[in-house]
Amino acid sequence: MSKVTVTCEDFRAYRKNTLAGFACIKISELKLEIKDIAIHQKSGRRWAQLPAKPQIRDGALVKGDDGKVQYLPIMSFATRAVADAFSAAVITAVLDLYFEAFDEERIE
């Protein structure tokens, strides 16, 4: 993957299960802004998840056996390696802007 500049333009903390919040990320070379990237943390591992949309069938939200709404990806990367590199760059960018992003005490 070519090197690109990934910066965090905004971060909104939102704590729920593994979710720490949502980031707005800018990729300068592409002049691309991606909003609502979900930022997660569990067992010391952190990752970024591209935006997704809720699944709808016959005008109703599709829910899994656990009762949770099912989501469909809007975009994806060609390989796992590229996805992992993007995720790592996003986490670094979030921490550069909002170093308290993963503090458990910071629930907003």
N, C-alpha and C positions, 0 to 999 in steps of 0.2 A: 504494500500500500504506500502510495506517495505520502510524504509528510504534508499535513495540513494544519492550519492554526485553528484550534478549538478553544473558544472562550465562552464563559457563562455570562449571559446578559442579565439573568434574574434567577432567583431561587425562592420558592415558596415552601416553607416547612409544612409538612402534613404527616403526622404519625399515625400509622395503622398497620398492624402486623409488621411485615418487612419494609413497608414503604416509609421513607424518610421525608419525601417531598417531591416537588416538580421543578424542573429546570427549563430555562429557555437558553438554547445553545446556538452560537453563531460559528459558522465555518467560513472564515474570511475569503479564502481562495475561490470558493464556489458562490460567494455572496448569498449564502443560504442561512436561514434562521429556522431552527426546529423548536417548536413550543411543546410544552407538556411532556418532556422526557421524564419518565418516572425514575426516581433515584431510590435504590433499595439497599438494605443492610441486614445481614443475618449471620450469626456465628463468626463475626470478624471479617466476613466477605462483603464487599460492596460492588454494586453493578448498576448500570444504566439500562433502561428499557425504552425502546422507541415507542412513540405514541401508538395507540390501538383504538379501535372503535368497537362499541358493544354489538354483539350479534343480535339481529332482529329477524324473527320469522313470523309471518302472518300478523305483523304489526305489534308483536310482543317481544320483550327481551327474552333471549334464550338463557336459561340457567342450567348449571350442572347439577349433578346428584347432591352436591353439598349446598345447593341453594344460591351459589354465587353466580353473578352475571358472567357469561362467556364473552371473550373478546377476540377480535380478528386483527391480525397485523395490517397496518397501512403500508408499511415499507419494510424492507429487510436487506441484509447484506449478503453478498455472494458466498462468503465463507465464514466459518466460525472464528477463524483467526482475525479477520477484518472486524467482525462484530466485537470480539474481545478487545482489540486495540482501540476501537471507537469508545467502548464502555470505559476503559481505563482513562482515556483522554478526557471524557466527560466528567468522571469522578474527580480527576485532578483539577479541571476547570472550575467545578463547583466549589471545591475546597479552597481554591485561590480566591474566589469571591466571598465565600461564606464558610469560613473555617469551622464554624459551630454546627454545620449541617447535620452531623451525625450525633451530636450531644443528646443523650436521652432526656435530659432535664428540659431541653428546649422544645416544648410542645406548643405549637401555635395553631 
